[in-house]
Amino acid sequence: MTHLLVVEDEPDLLSMLILNLTSRGFQVSSATDGATALQRAAEQHPDLLLLDLGLPDIDGLEVIRQLQVNEPTLPIVVLSARSSSNDIVLALDLGATDYVTKPFEMAQLLARVGAITRRPSSDRRKEVVRLGDITVDRDTRTITHATNGTHTLVHLTPTEWRILDILLDRPNALVSSTELLTSLRGDAIHTDASYLRIYLAQLRRKLEPVPSQPRYLLTDPGLGYRFHP
Ligand code: CA
C-alpha cells in the first residue's frame, strides 16, 4: 500500500485530503506543521509527501530543503495557495517533484500523485500510445495518422523522438525544462529553453489535433511540460 504523508494546516482541507486519499486506497498520515512533518517523514519513511508551502512554523520551502538532506529520495508534491509561480519555481529548484495550486480538483491531485507513485514505469511503459487519430508505436518508431480511412506516416526527428519518449514515459508528471535540456545535452546545441519551445511547437504541429490548443502535450509555463493522456 502506498503511504502518503499529508502536511497541511487548514483543518477542512486536511480532512478532505485524508478522506479522499484513504478512499482511493492510500495509507495516509498527516502533520499540520513543518516540524512535525520532518519528524514523521524521518520516522515513517512515507512513499510521497504532499506539502502545503504556507505552514504555521517553518516555511514549506525550508521543509523541502531539510528533506533533501535527510530523505533525498522522498518525492514531494507541493500544494501552493500562492498565485505567484515564484514559490513553485523555488520548490521545484529545491527538489520538489511536482505541484498543484489551490484551489485544485481532486482528480488533478490524484493524477499527479499517481504519476509519481506508479513509477518506475520501465516495465509499464506503453509501447503503443494513441493521441486521438494519431498512433505512436514506440517499438517500431512509427507514427501513423488515420483520417477518413487512410493512414499517413508522421516523421519525427531523433530529437523530437527523445523529447516525446521522456514525456510519454511519465503520463501526467511534470518534466522540467531543465530535465529535458539535460537529456538533450548530447545533441550539441540544445542548451537553451527556447529550443524546447521550438521542439514542442514542432511536436504539436505533427501530433496535436489543434496545435495551437494542445490537448496532449501541455506546457506548465516557466516550469516544463507534461503528457496528458
Ligand atoms: Ca497553509
Boltz pocket constraint, residues with backbone or C-beta under 6 A from the ligand:
constraints:
  - pocket:
      binder: B
      contacts: [[A, 8], [A, 9], [A, 10], [A, 52], [A, 53], [A, 54], [A, 55]]
      max_distance: 6.0
